[in-house]
Amino acid sequence: MRTTKMNFKGHWGNFIKTGSVLAGVLFSLCLVQGQVTITSQDMFDTIGQYYRVYANSGNVNVAGRLGSAGGPQTWDFTSGPQDVTYRFDYVSTSDGGAGADFPLAKFAERQTDEGTGAATAWQYLQQIAGQGRINYGYYNPAGDPMEGQFDPPITDFPDPLKYQDSWSCATRFSYTLLEVFPVIHKYTATATVDAYGTIKLPGIGSVSCLRINELDQHDILVDVDDTGDYVAMETDYVRTYYFLSPGHGIVATLASEQSNSAPPSNDFTTASQFIRMCELNRTGASQGPVAVTDLNITPAGGALLLHWSKTAHTTSYRVEYIAGLGGTNSWQTLGTVTNDFLLDTSLANTHQRYYRVVSLDP
C-alpha cells in the first residue's frame, strides 16, 4: 500500500590559502564569514508579503551542488530547473476555505502555480519571537491526503538558528485512505544547521545563508479491518536541505527522492525538489552581513596591504590573524575598520601568518 507524501516544511572554516614570499617570510590568507543567525525577524509572517521561486517538475540531477558540512562555502544556484514558477502569498487563514480546521494559526502561506494561476496548497502558521515558526498543518486539495491537522503542532524552524544548532519535532495526523481505511500518519524530523556561507540566487544575487540538513521519517499505520487496531504498513524517508538567509527566510530547498528502505545519504545526487527564490517583496527584516569573498595581499614596503571588496549589509570589518593553525595558537585582532583595506605593519620576525576578515552586523 503506497501513499503520496508531501513536503510539510517551507516549499514544499574551510581555509582558502595563497602563499606569498616577502623578504623570505611566508604569508597565507584565510577568508571567513561573519556569524549568521536566523531569527523570527527573518521569516515571513505578515499578510500581504510574498515571494516567488523557480522549481522543477520532475526529478533533477544535483550531483556536486549540495556542498558539504562546514563553511564558509558558496552555493551557486543562479542556474537550475525552471520548469515551474510558484508564488507564495501570506494570507488570512480564511483564504482557501479550510482555515476553520486550524483555529490557532495566525496566517496561511498560499502556494500558486503561476503557469496555471491555480492555488495548489496552503500551510497554516504562526511566528513567535524566541520560539520559532509554529506549523499547524496543511490543506492540499489535489493531495493524498488532502489535509493534515498536526497533533501536536510542530516548531519546524526554531528561533534563533545558528551554525551547529540541532533540534527535532514529531507529530501525527489522521485521514481515510481510499475512503475506506483509517490511517494514522506519524511524522518525525531531525535537523542540524550543518553548513554556512553565501548563496547566489537568480534575481536576488549573493546573500549570507545557513544550510539545514533535515531527515524526515513518515510512518504509516492502517486500521485494515476497522477494529481500532492499527498496523504499521510503511516507513518512508526524505532528506531535505533548507537554505535560510537573513531578511529572506527560506531561499532554497533541495529534497531527495523518497526511500522506503533507508535514509537517503547526505550527498544524494537526485532531487525530487530543487526550488530557488527569485523574487520577494519582504521589507523591514534584518539584513545580515554578507561574507567577504575576496581578500588580496599586496607588499607595501616592509608591510602588507590587505584589501577586499565591500559587502552588502556590513558596517565594519574585523581583521584577525593567527601565527599557525592548530596547537595553542588563537586568533588575534589586527584591527576593525569601516573601509575595505588595512595595512599590517606588525611583521617584524614573523615567519608565517594567516589572516581572516569577519563581516560585522550593522
Order of alpha helices (4+ residues) and beta strands (2+ residues): beta-beta-beta-beta-beta-beta-beta-beta-beta-beta-beta-beta-beta-beta-beta-beta-beta-beta-beta-beta-beta-beta-beta-beta
